[in-house]
Amino acid sequence: MNNGTASILIVEDSPINRKILKHLLEKEGYHIRTADHGQEALALLHEAIPDLIVLDIIMPGMDGLELCRLLKQQEATRDTPVIFISSLDDTVDKLNGFAAGGVDYITKPFHPSEVLARIDTHLKLCRLQRQLEEKNRLLEVEKQKSEALLLNVLPARVARELMEKGSCAPQCFPEVTVCFVDLVQFTAAAATLDPEILIGELNILFTAFDRIAEANQCERMKTIGDAYLCVCGIPEGNPNHTQAMADTALAMRDYLAERNRTAALQWQVRIGMHSGPVVGGIVGTKKYLYDIFGDTVNFAARLEELSVPMCINVSDEVHRRLRKTFVFSAPRHVDMKGKGLQSTYFLVGRQQN
């Protein structure tokens, strides 16, 4: 905003003062409109909002104080600076002008240089205020982008705690279910497929897995290449975490089976699932990653490795929790690395009522 672009509305019932002010300000390059009473001023304001208003107090009908109070009640004109110019020179008159919302008060007869100096000052202040508001708006946009990014890479409660406190303390979760999903023969496919096609396929599959997990109140922790790790019971507890994760694993398997009927590229998965305690916390200080640790995570990873394509390999603990509501295969006795002989089961589906 400068003299060549700033617009000023003069509201003055005296034709002589109105003409003097108009000539003075136009000479400085301001765009000037004039009104000789309050109602005319309101009509002009309806057409366009000026950058500043020079307002007389004593006018027929609506006086300047009443007009100013009205303008400060309306959102469109609330922030438009109003400079009173009046023959009323008592302190109480000036206080009334400021109380009505005026930013300055000039007494008549006025000195041209004083009028120009005060108008220039308030236009500069107004310009700085608008620049500050724009910077604050841009900062708010960036803040929202940062918050949205955190919500995309971290669980919602963890992201909120990080934004509010600047840190997130590690936590022990005694009751969760962990699920590992791994694409079969992905390494071989990666060596032959075009990179764009490969990444596109991963994006489609993992987006579908995210949608399924979210629908069952499960949380994707991370992906590592073609491996997908999700959990239920973190960071918000869920008394039905094992059942919810079982429904998620079955839905992922069924989604792929249905997709393979028509998709050009066929994919299969191995899935492993185990329930127990884990520790969750943020790793890193520059690049945040919320991760989970503990024997339960390792056990689920081993179960995935010992699974077969399009099967959900679960621990004896998962079987014990779900055997009344889900269908399982006969137990398999396998030698698990670091665990010795273990009984595992393939989760087949839900029992039919």
Secondary structure, 3 states (H helix, E strand, C coil): CCCCCCEEEEECCCHHHHHHHHHHHHHCCCEEEEECCHHHHHHHHHHCCCCEEEECCCCCCCCHHHHHHHHHHCCCCCCCCEEEEECCCCHHHHHHHHHHCCCEEEECCCCHHHHHHHHHHHHHHHHHHHHHHHHHHHHHHHHHHHHHHHHHHCCHHHHHHHHHHCCCCCEEEEEEEEEEEEECCHHHHHHHCCHHHHHHHHHHHHHHHHHHHHHCCCEEEEEECCEEEEEECCCCCCCCHHHHHHHHHHHHHHHHHHHCCCCCCCCCEEEEEEEEEEEEEEECCCCCEEEEECHHHHHHHHHHHCCCCCEEEEEHHHHHHHCCCEEECCCEEEEECCCEEEEEEEEEEECCC
